[in-house]
Amino acid sequence: MKTLLSVCVGVLGLTLNVAHAATGADSYNLVEQGRYLTTLGDCTACHTLPGKPAFSGGVVLDTPFGKLLGANITPDPVTGIGRWTFNDFQNAMSKGHGLDGKRLYGAMPYTAYTKVTRQDNQAIWAYLQTLDAVDNKVETNQLPFPFNVRTSLLAWNLMNFKEGEFKANPQKSEQWNRGAYLVEGLGHCGTCHTPKGLTGGDKNDQFLTGANLQNWVAPNITADAHSGIGSWTEEDIVKYLKTGANRFDIASGPMAEEVEHSSQHWKDTDLMAVAVYLKDGAKPAEPPKALDAKDPAMVSGKTIYADRCSACHVGNGEGTENLFPKLAMAPLVNSADPSSMIRVVLAGSRAGATDAAPTAPAMPALGWALSDDNVANVLTYVRNSWGNAAPAVSSADVKTVREALQPK
C-alpha cells in the first residue's frame, strides 16, 4: 500500500508537470491536442489491456527474443510515470532513455518517435498527466538472459538507431511533408511494415516493403503497383484507414485493431497527407509472370476455390466491396510471404468495426475442413490468377502456421 507521502509527492508532481506543459498556452487546447496525438500514435495498442484502465500497461509484446510488456504510463508515482519530468519523457521519445537514463527496448518504437517534434511531445505529455493514476506494477522486461541485460542496447542502438527530429523536404509539398512526418514518426508505420534484421532493427533500405509479425504479414505499402498499393488511389487509402475497408481490401488482424483504435479517428486532412506520401513515386507495374494454369497445384486449387471460396470472393476474385475482400491484384495476395493468407484460411478472421462501417464481416475458419495440401493448393491458385503472380505455397508452409496456431 502506498504511503501518504508517496501519494502527496505524486499529486504535487502531477500539478507541476501539468503547469509546466501548459505554460504560455491554453491548457485545454494543449491537452486535447495531446489526446489526438496519442490516438495518432495508437498508444493504446501497447499500453492498454481490454477492460483495464487506459494506459495502465500490461500488454504482452511477443518478440523473436522473448516477451516484453507495455509499461504503465499513467501518472502513478510508484508504478507509472508520476515521478517523471517532461524532460524524462522527451528523452524516452527522442533517445530511448527512461527515468534515470534507463535504456528502453526497441519494442517501444523510439526509433520512429525520435522524429516527433518537442512541441508535439509537450502536448502528449500534458494529456498523459490528466489520466487517472493507476497503481499497476508491470514487469516490462521478461526477456531471457542475455537479452534482458539492458547494456546490450548500447550496441543495438549503434546498429539500429539514428536520433533526430523530422526534417521537412523542401522539394516536396507541405501536405507530403505532413504525411511523411506521420508515417515515419508518430504513426510509426515502419515498425510493422518494414522487414527486420537479425537484431530486430528495421531494414531501412526496405522501408515499408512488408514484414511478418507472429504469422500476420504487414504488407508492402509502398507505391509498388504489383506487391504494394500503387494501384490504389489516394481516396482508396483514405477510405481504408477511415473505415477499415475499400474496393481492394478489408483490414484484419493487428491492422483491424489499428483502424479501430487509431486511424478511424484521424483528421481527414492527416489521412490524405499520408495517402499523398505513400503514393509518391507510383509507377505502372510490369506484367507479372504467373504459374502455368496447368500446374497440378493450380488445377487442384481451382477446384477447391470454386467449392469453398467463390461464393463470397466470386469466380474472378473481385469479391464484394466493403464485405468480402478483393483477391485480384491485391497487395497481400501478391506478397512473397503467404503467412497471413494461410492464417486466415486456417483460423478465420473478423474485420474491425468502425464508426463509418460498423458491420464487421468475418471469414470462417476452414482449417478443420482443408488439409495442408488443400490450403497450399487453393492459395497457390489465388496467388497466380486474375493478374496475380506470387510464389507457390507449400504444404510445409501451411503446416508451420497451423502448428503455430495451436494452443500452447
NORQUI-V128511 format. One line per field, one symbol per residue. phi: phi as a letter, one per 40 degrees, with the letter a starting at -180 (. if undefined). A space follows every 50 residues. Layout:
BEGIN
phi: ???
END
This chain:
BEGIN
phi: .ccdccccccccccccccccccdgacccccccccdccccdcfccdbbbcd gbddgcghccbcbcbhbbbcccbccccbbbbcccbcccccccccbgbcdf gccccccccccccdcccccccccccccdcccccbcacbcccbcccccccc cccdcdcdcbbbciccbccccbccccccccccccbccfccdbcbdbcccg cccccbdgchabbfgbccccbccdcccbbcccccccccccccbgaacbab cagdcccccccbcccccdccccccccccccgcbdccdcbcccccddcccc cccccccbbccbcfcbgcgbdgbbdcbcfcdcccccbcdcccccccbgab ccbbccbccbcbbccbccbbcdcdcccccccccbbfgcaadccbccdcdc ccccccdc
END
